[in-house]
Structures are given as C-alpha cells and as structure tokens.
Amino acid sequence: MAAVGEDDAAWERAIDAATKAASAATSGPKTLTLDGAVKSSTGRLPSPALFERFAASLEELSVAGARLSSLEGMPRLRALRRLSLPDNRLSGSAALAAVAEACGATLRHLDLGNNRFAEVEELEPLAKLGIEALDLEQCPVSKAMGYREKVFALIPSLEYLDGADAEGNERLETDDEDYVEEDDDEEGEEGEDGEGEEGEDGEGEEGEEDDGEEGDEEDEEEGEGEGDDDDEEEGCDEEAGDEEDEADDDELDADADDKENIESKAGSSLPNKRKRDNDDDTNGDN
C-alpha cells in the first residue's frame, strides 16, 4: 500500500507540473502529457481521483515510458480522443477492455507502440469502437502473419495502422482535426495576404496609369510647343519673304523714277541747246 501511496504522490506532482502552465479556465486543460514523469512501481496509472478535475475536458492524454503493465482502474475520460501509451509493458485484452470502458465512446487515436501485444485476438475490445488510427509498431503482433489484413478486418472503423492505410499509403498528417484547423488558419492568412497584394498591385497599376497619362499630357504639350515654334518660324519666313518682295518693288520703283528723271532732264536740255545754237547762228550773221 505504501507503494501505491508513493506512486499517487508522484503522479499528483507530475500532473500538477504538467497542468501548471495550462489554461486557468474552469473547464480544465485539453491536453495532458506525462511522458516519463513517473516510473510506476505498481505498473498502474494513478488513482482516478487525480483526474476528476479535468475528466470532462481532457481530449489528449500521453503516458509514455511509465512502466505500465495494466490499465485496471483507468479513469473515465468522457472527452478523450487521443490516448498515447507507448514504451510500456502492456499486453492482453484486459488492458484494452479498460480503455474501451473509460473512453471508448470518443476515442479515435490509440498509440500502443513498443508494448507487449503479441496476438491479433488481444485487440478484440477495440473492434466495436470508432478507432480511426492505431499504432502497434515494435509490438510482437506487428510481425505476425497477415497482421495488417487481420487488424483492418477486426476493426471496421480503422483507417490507418502504424501510419499507413490498408493499401500501404502513408498518412501525411497525424491528426485530422489539427490538419483541418491548420488549413482554416492558412486560408485566413492567405485571404489577408491576397487582399494586401491585390491592393498593392491595384495601387501600382493606378500609379502606372497616372504616370502614363502624365507622360501623354507632357508629350501633347511638347507637341503643341513644337507646333507653335514651327508656326512662328513659318510666319517669320513669310514676313521675311514679304519684306524682300517689298524691297524688290521699292528698287523697281526707284529705278523707274530715276529713269523718268533722267529722261525729263534730257528733254529739257534739248530746247535750251537749240536755243543756244540759234543764238550763236544769229550772232554770227551779224
């Protein structure tokens, strides 16, 4: 009895240490890991009373390497979905009958790797449960003839045995529920990232369009400026041409005027000459 008391005290300390960092909510923790925390001298789990405070909330329990050889008196865990008991000394159908009674209604994942189960018939208590994943690696039964076919036939709900389905395809995830939750989280993150990227791209495209429009406006302004310069140059050329034409006309007019003046002078000088000649003739006669 002293050994039982000592074991319970050790289990209690281990449970307190494992749940110390857990949520302080009245519902209690959902996961309890006691791997290697206690090396049971009796080969049994602690008194069910130690689990009463979170028996209704606990969904995952792991007790690996505790030297367990029996599951008699296993506490009733009404919400338990995953039970991990690897690296112990368990064997026989009685141990699995205790599992079926304590949490068989909700249990979906059971890890019994590296225990002492040697015959497929020892697994009979699991046949009517809803077990989806069972691990019996490094148990003697895993080397029995027709082991996989017999276990899948015995447990109709079983989807994965030792990490692979009936066809030998390995399982990619160890927990379907965690996998779904992670997918949901990833989809949410992708949605946020997608919105951010779309916004950034939209802004970039708008920026590029604005730059393009500004560039077109500048090109148009430059084109208009060049057109105005061309018009001004053409206007200057036309004015220069008009001035040259006017200068030519002025020169022609000046030439004509000079010619008229010359002719006029010549005409006026002829009578005077005749008059002087007549005068000279008259004087000579005298």
C-alpha positions as CSV (number, residue, x, y, z in Angstrom):
1,M,0.0,0.0,0.0
2,A,2.9,2.3,0.7
3,A,4.0,1.9,-2.9
4,V,0.6,2.8,-4.1
5,G,0.6,5.9,-1.9
6,E,4.1,6.8,-3.1
7,D,3.1,6.4,-6.7
8,D,0.0,8.5,-6.3
9,A,2.0,11.3,-4.7
10,A,4.5,11.1,-7.6
11,W,1.6,11.1,-10.1
12,E,0.0,14.1,-8.4
13,R,3.2,16.1,-8.5
14,A,3.6,15.2,-12.2
15,I,0.1,16.2,-13.0
16,D,0.4,19.5,-11.2
17,A,3.6,20.3,-13.0
18,A,2.1,19.3,-16.4
19,T,-1.1,21.4,-15.9
20,K,0.6,24.4,-14.2
21,A,1.0,26.3,-17.5
22,A,-2.4,25.2,-18.8
23,S,-5.4,27.5,-19.0
24,A,-6.9,28.5,-15.7
25,A,-10.4,28.1,-17.1
26,T,-12.8,26.1,-15.0
27,S,-13.2,23.6,-17.9
28,G,-9.6,22.5,-17.4
29,P,-6.8,21.6,-19.8
30,K,-7.5,19.7,-23.0
31,T,-4.0,18.1,-23.2
32,L,-2.1,16.3,-20.5
33,T,1.4,14.9,-21.2
34,L,3.1,12.7,-18.5
35,D,5.7,11.0,-20.6
36,G,8.5,9.7,-18.4
37,A,7.3,11.8,-15.5
38,V,6.8,8.7,-13.2
39,K,8.2,5.2,-13.3
40,S,5.4,3.3,-11.7
41,S,6.4,0.8,-9.1
42,T,3.0,-0.9,-9.4
43,G,2.7,-0.9,-13.1
44,R,-0.6,1.1,-13.0
45,L,-1.9,4.5,-13.6
46,P,-2.7,6.8,-10.7
47,S,-5.9,6.8,-8.8
48,P,-8.9,8.1,-10.9
49,A,-9.5,10.8,-8.3
50,L,-6.4,12.7,-9.6
51,F,-8.1,13.1,-13.0
52,E,-11.5,14.2,-11.7
53,R,-10.9,17.9,-12.0
54,F,-10.5,17.7,-15.8
55,A,-12.1,14.4,-16.6
56,A,-14.8,16.1,-18.7
57,S,-12.4,18.4,-20.7
58,L,-9.3,16.3,-21.4
59,E,-9.0,15.4,-25.1
60,E,-5.4,14.1,-25.3
61,L,-3.5,12.0,-22.7
62,S,0.0,10.8,-23.2
63,V,1.7,8.5,-20.6
64,A,4.8,7.1,-22.3
65,G,7.6,5.2,-20.7
66,A,5.9,4.8,-17.3
67,R,6.4,1.1,-16.9
68,L,2.7,0.4,-17.1
69,S,1.7,-3.2,-17.3
70,S,-2.0,-2.8,-16.5
71,L,-4.8,-0.3,-17.2
72,E,-7.1,-1.5,-14.5
73,G,-9.0,1.3,-12.8
74,M,-8.3,3.7,-15.7
75,P,-10.1,7.0,-15.0
76,R,-13.2,7.8,-17.1
77,L,-12.3,10.5,-19.6
78,R,-15.5,11.4,-21.4
79,A,-14.0,13.7,-24.0
80,L,-10.7,11.8,-24.7
81,R,-10.0,11.5,-28.4
82,R,-6.3,10.6,-28.4
83,L,-4.6,8.2,-25.9
84,S,-0.8,7.6,-26.2
85,L,0.7,4.7,-24.1
86,P,3.9,3.8,-26.0
87,D,7.0,2.3,-24.5
88,N,5.3,0.5,-21.6
89,R,4.7,-3.2,-20.7
90,L,1.0,-3.6,-21.7
91,S,-0.4,-6.8,-23.1
92,G,-3.6,-8.8,-23.1
93,S,-7.2,-7.9,-23.9
94,A,-7.9,-6.8,-20.3
95,A,-5.9,-3.7,-20.8
96,L,-7.8,-2.7,-23.9
97,A,-11.1,-3.5,-22.3
98,A,-10.3,-0.9,-19.6
99,V,-9.6,1.6,-22.4
100,A,-12.9,0.8,-24.1
101,E,-14.8,1.3,-20.8
102,A,-13.0,4.5,-19.8
103,C,-13.1,6.4,-23.1
104,G,-14.3,4.1,-25.9
105,A,-17.2,6.3,-26.9
106,T,-14.9,9.2,-28.0
107,L,-11.5,7.6,-28.7
108,R,-10.2,8.0,-32.2
109,H,-6.4,7.7,-32.0
110,L,-4.7,5.0,-29.9
111,D,-0.9,4.6,-29.7
112,L,0.3,1.3,-28.2
113,G,3.7,1.2,-29.9
114,N,6.5,-0.8,-28.2
115,N,4.3,-2.7,-25.8
116,R,3.9,-6.5,-25.5
117,F,0.8,-7.3,-27.5
118,A,1.5,-10.5,-29.4
119,E,-1.8,-11.8,-30.9
120,V,-4.3,-10.0,-33.0
121,E,-7.1,-11.6,-30.8
122,E,-5.9,-9.4,-27.9
123,L,-7.2,-6.4,-29.9
124,E,-10.8,-7.7,-29.7
125,P,-12.0,-5.0,-27.3
126,L,-11.3,-2.3,-29.9
127,A,-13.5,-3.9,-32.6
128,K,-16.6,-2.1,-31.7
129,L,-15.0,1.3,-31.0
130,G,-14.6,4.1,-33.5
131,I,-10.9,3.9,-33.6
132,E,-9.5,5.6,-36.8
133,A,-5.7,5.3,-36.2
134,L,-3.9,2.6,-34.3
135,D,-0.2,2.3,-33.7
136,L,1.3,-1.1,-32.8
137,E,4.8,-0.6,-34.1
138,Q,7.5,-2.6,-32.3
139,C,4.9,-4.8,-30.7
140,P,5.3,-8.6,-31.3
141,V,1.9,-8.7,-33.1
142,S,3.2,-6.4,-35.8
143,K,5.4,-9.3,-37.0
144,A,2.6,-11.9,-37.1
145,M,1.5,-13.5,-40.4
146,G,-1.3,-11.4,-42.1
147,Y,-1.1,-8.9,-39.3
148,R,-2.3,-5.8,-41.3
149,E,-5.1,-7.6,-43.1
150,K,-6.4,-9.2,-39.9
151,V,-6.3,-5.9,-37.9
152,F,-8.2,-4.0,-40.6
153,A,-10.7,-6.8,-40.8
154,L,-11.1,-6.8,-37.0
155,I,-11.7,-3.0,-36.6
156,P,-14.0,-1.8,-39.4
157,S,-13.6,1.9,-38.4
158,L,-9.8,1.7,-38.8
159,E,-8.3,4.0,-41.4
160,Y,-4.6,3.9,-40.5
161,L,-2.5,1.2,-38.9
162,D,1.1,2.1,-38.0
163,G,0.8,5.3,-40.1
164,A,-0.5,3.7,-43.3
165,D,-3.9,2.8,-44.7
166,A,-5.0,-0.7,-45.8
167,E,-3.3,-0.2,-49.2
168,G,0.0,0.8,-47.7
169,N,-0.3,4.5,-48.4
170,E,1.4,6.5,-45.6
171,R,-0.6,9.0,-43.7
172,L,0.6,12.6,-44.2
173,E,-0.9,14.1,-41.0
174,T,-1.2,12.6,-37.6
175,D,-4.3,14.4,-36.5
176,D,-7.2,15.1,-38.9
177,E,-8.7,17.8,-36.7
178,D,-5.4,19.6,-36.3
179,Y,-4.9,19.4,-40.1
180,V,-8.3,20.9,-40.8
181,E,-7.7,23.7,-38.2
182,E,-4.3,24.5,-39.7
183,D,-5.9,24.6,-43.2
184,D,-8.5,27.1,-42.0
185,D,-5.8,29.2,-40.4
186,E,-3.7,29.1,-43.6
187,E,-6.8,30.0,-45.7
188,G,-7.4,33.0,-43.5
189,E,-3.8,34.2,-43.7
190,E,-3.8,33.7,-47.5
191,G,-7.0,35.7,-47.8
192,E,-5.4,38.6,-45.8
193,D,-2.2,38.4,-47.9
194,G,-4.2,38.2,-51.1
195,E,-6.1,41.3,-50.2
196,G,-2.9,43.1,-49.3
197,E,-1.2,42.0,-52.5
198,E,-4.2,42.9,-54.6
199,G,-4.4,46.4,-53.0
200,E,-0.7,46.9,-53.6
201,D,-1.0,45.7,-57.2
202,G,-4.0,47.9,-57.7
203,E,-2.1,50.9,-56.4
204,G,0.8,50.1,-58.6
205,E,-1.4,49.8,-61.7
206,E,-3.1,53.1,-60.9
207,G,0.3,54.7,-60.4
208,E,1.4,53.4,-63.7
209,E,-1.7,54.6,-65.4
210,D,-1.3,58.0,-63.8
211,D,2.3,58.1,-65.0
212,G,1.2,57.1,-68.5
213,E,-1.4,59.8,-68.6
214,E,1.0,62.4,-67.3
215,G,3.5,61.3,-69.9
216,D,0.9,61.6,-72.7
217,E,0.0,65.1,-71.5
218,E,3.6,66.1,-71.5
219,D,4.1,64.7,-75.0
220,E,1.0,66.6,-76.1
221,E,2.3,69.8,-74.6
222,E,5.7,69.3,-76.2
223,G,4.0,68.6,-79.5
224,E,1.9,71.7,-79.2
225,G,5.0,73.7,-78.3
226,E,6.9,72.3,-81.3
227,G,3.9,73.1,-83.5
228,D,3.8,76.7,-82.2
229,D,7.5,77.0,-82.9
230,D,7.1,75.7,-86.4
231,D,4.2,78.2,-87.0
232,E,6.3,81.1,-85.7
233,E,9.2,80.1,-87.9
234,E,6.9,79.8,-90.9
235,G,5.4,83.2,-90.0
236,C,8.8,84.7,-89.8
237,D,9.8,83.2,-93.1
238,E,6.7,84.6,-94.7
239,E,7.3,88.1,-93.2
240,A,10.9,87.9,-94.4
241,G,9.7,87.0,-97.9
242,D,7.2,89.8,-97.9
243,E,9.8,92.3,-96.8
244,E,12.1,91.1,-99.6
245,D,9.3,91.4,-102.1
246,E,8.6,94.9,-100.9
247,A,12.3,95.8,-101.1
248,D,12.4,94.5,-104.7
249,D,9.3,96.6,-105.6
250,D,10.9,99.6,-104.0
251,E,14.0,99.1,-106.0
252,L,12.0,98.8,-109.2
253,D,10.0,101.9,-108.4
254,A,13.3,103.7,-107.6
255,D,14.8,102.6,-110.9
256,A,11.7,103.8,-112.7
257,D,11.8,107.2,-111.0
258,D,15.4,107.6,-111.8
259,K,14.8,106.8,-115.4
260,E,11.9,109.3,-115.7
261,N,14.1,112.0,-114.1
262,I,16.9,111.3,-116.5
263,E,14.6,111.5,-119.5
264,S,13.0,114.6,-118.2
265,K,16.3,116.3,-117.7
266,A,17.4,115.2,-121.1
267,G,14.2,116.5,-122.7
268,S,14.5,119.9,-121.0
269,S,18.1,120.4,-122.0
270,L,17.5,119.8,-125.8
271,P,15.4,123.0,-126.3
272,N,18.0,125.1,-124.4
273,K,20.7,123.7,-126.6
274,R,18.8,124.5,-129.8
275,K,18.2,128.0,-128.4
276,R,21.9,128.5,-127.7
277,D,22.7,127.2,-131.2
278,N,20.2,129.6,-132.8
279,D,21.6,132.4,-130.8
280,D,25.0,131.6,-131.9
281,D,23.9,131.5,-135.6
282,T,22.2,134.8,-135.2
283,N,25.2,136.4,-133.8
284,G,27.4,135.0,-136.5
285,D,25.2,136.6,-139.2
286,N,25.5,139.9,-137.5
